[in-house]
Amino acid sequence: MPSSLSRRRVPGTALAALLLAVAATGCGGGGSEVAEPKGAPKTAPKPLPATAGEVEAGMLTAEEMTGYRVVEVDSWSEPRPPVGTQTFKPRACGVTAQPEGGAGAAVTYEHDGEPRDLHPRDITTTLYARGEAARWMAELREAEGRCGTFRSESSFGDGVHSDKMTWLPEPDAGEEALRVERVTEAGEETTLHSLTTYVRTGDLVTAFHHKISYGPAIDKDHLAALLPRPDEALVDAQIAKLLGDLPA
């Protein structure tokens, strides 16, 4: 009966020979098939800074900021108390103010040269609770359509400001990035002009901030030389260091 033939036991020596033949030729029976070599193991990404000390250690130092000198370095392990309050009209434009977040560090720096830089700039990295950094970046991006112009007032009692914000082309940095230019008319005598680049890596937001102030009598050519400009090399170097990828 066919069933009895299918259940015959194969002698041990014959079974061993059969297994060797299968191993030599491959399961498909084609001698030309060769198992593909396994690729090199991928390096696991380095963990992002998770404490104030780690964030501070991940900030650029004076030696790593070519063309600049560091004025001050600061870090904090918990949300800092706000120095004042601001109100916005329309209220939804309050999203343009970066949330305090938790631990963080900041480096204040200026151009390394003479005359002394009258408009120091800073890099601030803030650690947020899981998901909060991405949520705020999404809200800031959505504000572009409704917060081109708005009014703001601070608790310092320096009057109502007229603000104009322009969203500039996004730099290719981190997981996502935004760049915003803001011009604030602070009374009749002073104009504040700032450029801020926000880069998110995980739950960290790094803000590259440069602000100048000037009066109505400033020469246009002088103003053009002072206006904030992005430094892409500095952005790339700072994000690379936070990621642990800055070359030694």
MARZAMAR-373971 format. One line per field, with one value per residue (C-alpha): residue number from 1; z, y, x. Coordinates in Angstrom, 1 decimal. Example, Ala and Ser with C-alpha at 12.3 -4.5 7.8 and 13.67 -1.06 7.14 Angstrom:
REM MARZAMAR-373971
i (1 2)
z (7.8 7.1)
y (-4.5 -1.1)
x (12.3 13.7)
***
This chain:
REM MARZAMAR-373971
i (1 2 3 4 5 6 7 8 9 10 11 12 13 14 15 16 17 18 19 20 21 22 23 24 25 26 27 28 29 30 31 32 33 34 35 36 37 38 39 40 41 42 43 44 45 46 47 48 49 50 51 52 53 54 55 56 57 58 59 60 61 62 63 64 65 66 67 68 69 70 71 72 73 74 75 76 77 78 79 80 81 82 83 84 85 86 87 88 89 90 91 92 93 94 95 96 97 98 99 100 101 102 103 104 105 106 107 108 109 110 111 112 113 114 115 116 117 118 119 120 121 122 123 124 125 126 127 128 129 130 131 132 133 134 135 136 137 138 139 140 141 142 143 144 145 146 147 148 149 150 151 152 153 154 155 156 157 158 159 160 161 162 163 164 165 166 167 168 169 170 171 172 173 174 175 176 177 178 179 180 181 182 183 184 185 186 187 188 189 190 191 192 193 194 195 196 197 198 199 200 201 202 203 204 205 206 207 208 209 210 211 212 213 214 215 216 217 218 219 220 221 222 223 224 225 226 227 228 229 230 231 232 233 234 235 236 237 238 239 240 241 242 243 244 245 246 247 248)
z (0.0 -0.7 2.9 4.1 1.6 2.8 6.4 5.8 8.1 6.4 7.7 9.8 7.2 4.4 6.5 7.3 3.6 2.7 5.2 4.0 0.4 1.4 3.3 0.4 -2.3 -0.3 0.3 -3.3 -4.7 -6.8 -6.2 -7.4 -4.5 -1.8 1.5 1.6 4.2 7.1 7.1 9.6 12.9 13.1 15.8 18.3 18.5 21.5 24.2 24.2 27.3 30.1 33.0 33.4 33.7 30.5 28.6 29.8 28.7 25.3 24.7 22.5 24.3 23.3 21.6 19.4 18.4 15.8 15.4 18.7 22.3 25.2 27.6 30.0 30.6 32.7 33.5 35.5 36.7 37.0 35.4 36.0 37.4 34.7 34.9 33.8 32.1 28.6 27.1 23.4 21.1 19.6 22.5 20.3 19.4 22.9 21.3 19.9 23.4 24.0 27.0 30.0 30.0 32.6 32.8 30.4 29.6 27.8 26.3 25.7 23.1 20.8 17.9 18.7 17.5 18.0 18.5 21.2 20.1 21.5 20.7 22.3 21.2 22.9 22.4 24.8 25.0 27.0 28.0 27.9 29.1 26.5 23.5 24.7 22.5 19.3 20.3 20.8 17.5 15.7 17.4 16.4 12.8 12.7 14.1 10.8 9.2 12.0 13.8 11.1 13.1 16.6 19.7 23.0 26.4 29.2 33.0 33.0 32.2 29.0 27.0 24.2 21.5 17.9 16.6 13.1 12.6 9.4 9.1 7.1 5.1 7.6 8.0 7.6 11.2 13.9 13.6 12.7 12.7 12.4 11.8 12.7 12.3 14.7 14.6 17.6 17.8 21.5 21.6 19.3 20.0 20.0 17.5 18.5 15.6 16.4 14.5 16.2 14.9 16.8 16.4 18.0 18.7 20.6 23.7 23.4 21.8 21.0 20.3 18.5 19.3 18.1 18.9 18.2 19.1 17.4 17.2 14.3 13.6 12.7 9.3 6.9 5.8 9.4 10.2 7.3 8.7 12.2 11.2 12.5 10.1 10.6 11.1 9.7 10.6 14.3 14.2 12.7 15.2 18.2 17.2 16.3 19.8 21.5 19.4 20.4 16.8 17.0 15.7 18.3)
y (0.0 3.5 4.5 1.8 3.0 6.6 5.5 3.4 4.2 5.4 3.6 5.8 5.8 6.8 9.5 11.0 11.0 12.7 15.5 16.1 16.4 18.8 21.0 21.1 22.0 24.1 23.5 24.4 21.8 24.4 24.4 28.0 29.5 31.0 32.4 36.2 37.4 39.3 43.0 44.8 45.4 48.9 51.2 52.0 55.8 57.5 58.5 62.2 64.3 63.8 65.9 69.5 68.3 66.3 69.1 71.5 69.0 68.9 72.6 74.0 75.3 78.3 76.1 74.6 78.0 79.3 83.1 83.6 84.0 82.6 85.3 83.1 79.5 78.6 75.5 74.7 71.4 72.5 75.1 78.6 81.1 83.5 86.9 88.5 87.8 88.6 89.0 88.6 89.8 87.7 85.4 82.4 84.1 83.4 80.1 82.3 82.4 79.3 77.3 77.1 73.3 71.6 71.2 73.1 75.0 78.2 79.6 83.4 84.3 87.1 87.7 87.3 90.6 94.3 96.4 94.6 93.0 95.1 92.4 89.1 86.0 82.8 79.1 77.5 73.9 72.9 69.5 68.8 66.1 63.4 64.7 68.3 69.6 68.1 69.4 73.0 72.9 71.8 74.7 77.2 76.0 76.3 79.9 81.1 81.6 83.7 85.4 87.4 90.5 90.8 92.9 92.0 93.6 92.6 93.0 95.3 98.2 99.3 99.6 97.7 96.3 95.8 92.6 91.2 87.7 86.1 82.3 81.8 78.6 75.8 74.6 70.9 70.2 67.7 65.9 69.2 72.9 76.3 79.7 82.9 86.5 89.0 92.7 94.5 98.1 98.9 102.5 105.3 105.2 101.5 98.6 95.1 92.8 89.1 85.9 82.6 79.1 76.3 72.7 69.7 66.5 64.1 66.0 68.7 72.0 74.1 77.8 79.9 83.4 86.7 90.0 93.6 96.9 100.2 103.7 105.6 107.6 104.5 104.6 102.1 100.7 100.3 98.6 96.2 95.2 94.6 92.5 89.0 86.3 82.5 80.6 77.2 75.8 76.7 75.1 71.9 71.8 72.3 69.6 67.2 67.6 67.0 63.8 62.8 63.0 66.0 65.0 65.2)
x (0.0 1.2 0.8 3.2 5.8 5.6 6.2 9.2 12.1 15.3 18.5 20.8 23.6 21.3 19.7 23.1 24.1 20.8 21.3 24.8 23.6 20.9 23.3 25.7 23.1 20.7 17.0 16.0 18.4 20.3 24.0 24.3 22.3 24.6 23.3 23.6 26.1 24.7 25.3 27.5 25.6 24.1 25.4 22.7 22.0 23.6 21.1 20.2 21.0 18.5 19.7 20.9 24.5 24.3 22.6 25.4 28.0 26.4 26.7 29.4 32.5 34.6 37.1 34.3 32.9 35.3 35.0 33.1 33.9 31.8 30.5 28.5 27.4 24.4 22.3 19.2 17.7 14.0 11.7 13.0 10.5 9.4 11.0 7.7 4.4 3.2 -0.2 -0.9 -3.7 -4.9 -4.4 -3.6 -0.3 1.0 2.3 5.1 6.7 8.7 7.5 9.8 10.2 12.4 16.2 18.4 21.5 22.5 25.6 25.8 28.5 29.6 31.8 35.5 36.9 36.9 35.0 33.2 30.0 27.1 24.5 25.5 23.5 22.8 22.1 19.6 18.7 15.7 14.5 10.7 8.4 7.8 5.9 5.8 8.6 7.0 3.6 4.9 6.8 3.7 1.7 4.4 4.3 0.5 0.7 2.3 -1.0 -2.5 0.4 2.1 1.3 0.0 0.3 2.0 2.4 4.7 4.4 7.4 5.1 6.9 3.7 2.1 4.3 3.5 5.1 5.6 6.8 8.1 8.6 11.8 12.9 13.4 17.0 17.9 18.8 17.7 14.3 12.6 13.5 11.9 13.4 11.5 12.3 10.6 10.5 9.0 8.2 8.8 7.6 8.7 12.4 13.3 13.0 13.9 14.9 15.5 16.2 15.6 16.2 14.5 15.8 14.1 15.9 13.7 12.4 15.1 14.6 17.7 17.1 19.7 18.7 20.2 18.5 19.6 17.9 18.2 16.6 15.0 18.2 20.3 22.0 20.5 23.9 24.9 21.6 22.1 25.4 23.9 20.9 20.9 22.0 21.9 25.1 24.4 27.8 27.2 23.7 25.1 28.0 25.7 23.2 26.0 27.4 24.1 23.7 27.2 28.5 30.8 34.3 37.0)
***
